[in-house]
Amino acid sequence: MDSSVYAFVEDLRGEGVERVLDRISAYGVRGVTVGAVHHASRDVTPHGLSRLTIRHDGAHFTPPPDLFAGLRLAPVPGYQDAFDGLREACAQRSMKLHGWTVFLRNATLGMKHPDVTVRDCFGDRGSLTDLCPAHPDVREYAVALARAVARLGVDSVVAESLHFRPLRPQRSFVPLGPMDTYLFGLCFCDYCMRRATDLGVNADVARDECARIVGGVFDGDPAAQGEVTRAALTAYAGPEVVAYARARSETVTTLVSEVASAVADEGSKLVFIDSTGAVKGYTDGLPTPGLAAHDAWQLGVDLVALGDLVPAFGVLAYARDAARVADDVGAYLRSVGKDREVRAVLRPGHPDSDSADRLVAKARGAKAAGALAVDFYAYGLAPHPVLDRIPAALDL
């Protein structure tokens, strides 16, 4: 069974490439998935160079000049020597190297070019972190970025945030329900509106209806409760909003198709990850009802369509329960097709796994459900005793 451990470039810089790869190799995993392009964050890193690591938006390699010549958006420079000699070091240990790439989550680019970010139903650029996948400049940037990572010689480009992202306000004293939050997070920029219109959607009506509903909650109307489903969306917001939501999937599908083709042209393959599993269970390992594959549409992800375009998928199985992990993997395979490679991404420690036995049960559940690989997230975020659970999870 294939496997890898996710790692950050700060791990390699802080502890040393040889030391990190030796430890990961000793777990019995077959590869390492290194953050070639990552977003800003502030993380507790229990065995890092510092115990609190500040990460900045950055591409951790030198971008080929020909790929970004003439493009408006270019990668934010990070640690540009991070991949120097890394492939050779992995090859010496018979390990695969995967390039983990965060595509459309980038506050640095968003603040520099606000017009390429999402715009809500009130006309506000509410999240300068989120680049809109419908914007032509963003699409060109994503394709060029995928080619650049593939040219590092990686065995795969692991794509994160290659879709719309949900609204995640830091503070809200307005009791927005799940449905109101979903509607508030829809993008109504000119390019999203135009794409929807081209598909026969009355985008103006959809935008106005979202503004009416969310604005009503701001004015004291009761928030809608319950899970966001297509049926509930139809009843709550009407058919034009549902049609607009479907149009988002065309935007994401065509972009992912272009990225997958670019990666293949460079001799690598795309592993597509949608964030639904993280949206559901990231905080506590207790995902909300509804399997990730069934709710991916909320981020504009049409897994059935992508199954014909993408060779491999990563399932963020952020759950304490082994049965839930198996159900999520099985649902993905039913959506993308049994011939697709599905990789289950597990967290070996808090908040998902309180013991080696629990991690082993989830790895077994993923394999029984049809996963061809189990990956572990993430080296720098988990204490060494937690990482030491990995060998048992691979001894299946």
Secondary structure as UniProt FT lines:
FT   STRAND          2..7
FT   HELIX           9..15
FT   HELIX           17..26
FT   TURN            27..28
FT   STRAND          31..38
FT   STRAND          41..44
FT   TURN            46..47
FT   STRAND          52..55
FT   STRAND          58..59
FT   HELIX           65..68
FT   TURN            69..70
FT   TURN            80..85
FT   HELIX           86..92
FT   TURN            93..94
FT   STRAND          96..102
FT   HELIX           107..112
FT   HELIX           114..116
FT   STRAND          117..118
FT   TURN            121..122
FT   STRAND          127..131
FT   TURN            133..134
FT   HELIX           136..150
FT   TURN            151..153
FT   STRAND          156..160
FT   HELIX           178..185
FT   HELIX           190..198
FT   TURN            199..200
FT   HELIX           203..218
FT   TURN            219..220
FT   HELIX           230..237
FT   HELIX           239..265
FT   TURN            266..267
FT   STRAND          270..273
FT   HELIX           276..281
FT   TURN            282..284
FT   HELIX           292..295
FT   HELIX           296..299
FT   HELIX           303..306
FT   TURN            307..309
FT   STRAND          312..316
FT   HELIX           322..336
FT   TURN            338..339
FT   STRAND          341..346
FT   TURN            350..352
FT   HELIX           356..369
FT   STRAND          373..376
FT   HELIX           379..381
FT   HELIX           384..387
FT   TURN            388..389
FT   HELIX           390..394
//
